């Protein structure tokens, strides 16, 4: 259960990071 939550959290962080870097360009 905890692993599943961490996986989702990591995916959200990576997605957010990509959005931020894309907007900064």
JOLIN-V605730 format. One record per run of one state. SS is the DSSP state (@ for helix, = for strand, . for the rest). FROM is the first residue (numbers start at 1). TO is the last residue. Records with the same first field share a line. If there is no record, write none. Layout:
# JOLIN-V605730
SS: FROM-TO ; FROM-TO
This chain:
# JOLIN-V605730
.: 1-1 ; 25-25
@: 2-24
